[in-house]
């Protein structure tokens, strides 16, 4: 910020000197120069522009609380939800889940649901603290952003915008077991992928599901 102009006090007594009047053109140039300096000082002091509200995403996940995001709506047609829990994962992720039971009846409803959604439950009923549950549903933009806003504002989820979609996630220490639990949500084109996990988080899991659905 430019320093404020120094205030000049009354003239002190002293020797006087004659002054040659400035030509009109010189006076005009001096006035214009002064105005330019004043505008420059104001510009230097002005705060940076801020968004008009809504969601503001960090480009990559961070440990701090993110601001609330508002992705730009897309004109893309609604994607189709798959009907096979294994088909939404690539070979690498399936290899990390090798030996883990899928959709055991002990966990309740799973697989394709009457409303077109898909529930995939990875876990052994005998392992109390180890499971991974993904629910893929059709959710329009308004309700989806309301849900993500609430998670970001009230529960400290980190939100950002990868792959043209909106992703919010959070991990925490399980209060009952010495394991890490967490939740990751990804919304795009009318489809919400919601994964809750405990002690079972294959590397690249959500990205594999996103690739399977949106290509």
N, C-alpha and C positions, 0 to 999 in steps of 0.2 A: 504494500500500500504506500502511496506517495506520502511524504511528510507534509503536515499541514503548513500552509504558508505562514511565515513569521509575521506577527503583527508589528506594525511600525508605530512608535510613539511620537509625541510632538517633536518638531524640529528643535535642536539645541542651538544656542547662540554660537556664532562662529563666523568665520569669514564668508562672505557672499561671493558668488561667481555668476557671471552672466551666462545664460543658456541660449543656445541657438534653437529656435522653434523647429520641431520636427516637421518635415514635409507631410502632407495628407497621406500619401501612399505609404510612408514609413509607419505612421500611426495605425493605419488599417492592418498592415502586416503584423504589427505588435499585438493588436487585438485578436486577430485570427490565431496567432501563435499561442496566446494565453488561453483561448477557448480549447484548442487542441490539447494543451497540457491538462486542463481541468477535466476534459472528457476521459483522458488516459488515466488520470487518478481515480475517477469514479469507476471505470471499468476494472481497475486493479482491485478495488475494494468490494465489488459486487460478488455475492455468493454464487457458486456454481448452480446451474439449473438442476432442479430435482424433478423426478417423474410425478405425474398427476395422481399417483396412488395405484393400488392394485399390487399384484405380485411383482417382485424384482428378484430374479434368480441369480445365484452365483454360478459361474460357468463350470465349476467343478465342485464336488462335495466338500464341505468343510465341517469342522467340529463345532463351530459357533452356530448360534441360532440365525437362520436365514430370514430375510424379509419375505413378505407374502407375494407369490408370483402370479402373473396373468399371461399365459401363453396366447399367442395370436391364433384365432380360430382358423381351421383349415377347411377347404372345400372337398377334401378327400372323402370318398364313400366309406361307410362303416365297414370295418374289417370283420371277417368271419372268425368266430371262436372255434378252435379245433375240438375234436371229440376224443382224442387219444392223449393221455398224459405223457406217454413216452415219446410221442411224435413231436412234442413241443421242445424237446431237449436234444442237443447234439451229442455226438459220441463221447466227447471229453467230459461233459457233465454227467452223462449216464454212467461213465466209468467211475466217477466219484461217488455215485449212489449205488454202486454194485453191492448186492447183498442186503440192501434196505428194502423191506416190504413196501409195496405200493397199494394203496386203497384197501387196507385191511378193514373188514366189516366192523371191527371193534371201535373204529373211530367215527362211525356213523356214515352219513350220506357222502358219496364221492362219485367221481365219473361225471358223465353228462347229466344235467338236470333238466326238468321239464321246461324251464324258462330259457333254455339254450346256453346256460352258463356251464362252466366246467370246474370241478373241484378235484384237485390232485393232492393226495395225502401220502407223504413218504414217512415211514416210521414203523417201529416195532412196538406193539401194544405193551410189551414187557419192559420197554425202556421209557421210564416216566419223564425224563428230561430231554429226550432226543426226538425231534420231529420237524417236519417241514410241510406246511400246508399252503397251497396256492389256489386261490379262487379267481377265475376269470369271468367277468360279467359285462353285460352291456350297460353303460352308464353315460348319459348325455353330458355335455360340457358343463352346464350350470351346476348340477348336483355334484359332479366330480370335483370341480374347483372349490365348491363349498367344503367338501370333505377334506381336500388337501389344505385349504386355508386353515381349517380348524386344527389339523395336525401340526401345521407350522407355527401357528399363533399360540396354541394352548398346550401342546405336548412337546415342543422343541424339535420337531422333525426338520431335517435339512432338505431343502427342495432345490432342484435345478432342472435344466432343459436339455437332455441328451436325445439324439436320434429323433428330433422333431416332436418329441413327447414331453410329458411332465413327470418327473420322478421325485418322490419324497421318501426318505429313509431315516431310520434311527436304530441304534443297537444299545443294549444295556445289560448289566449283570443280573442274572436271574436271582430273585430274592430268596428262593428256596434251595437252589442247587448251585454249585460252583461252575456254572456254564454261562455262555453268552447267548442272549436271546435278542430278537430284533424283528423289524417289519420293514418291508419295502413295497411301495406302491408305484405303479407306472400307468399313466393314462394317455391315450392317443386315439383319435378318430372314433370316439364312442365306445372304446373298450378299456376296461380297468383291470389291471393285473395286480392282485393283492396277495403278497406272500408273507406269512408269519412263520418264524423258525425259532428253534431252540437247540443249540449244540449241533446243528446240522445246516451248514451254509456253503454249499458247493461254489467254488469260484466260477464266475461267469453265468450263474443260473438265470438271473433275470434277463440278461442280455440274450441268452439263448432263446428264452420264451418270446422276447420281442422280435427276434429275427424270424422265428417260426411263424408268427402271426402276421407281421408286417413286411417281411421279406428284406 
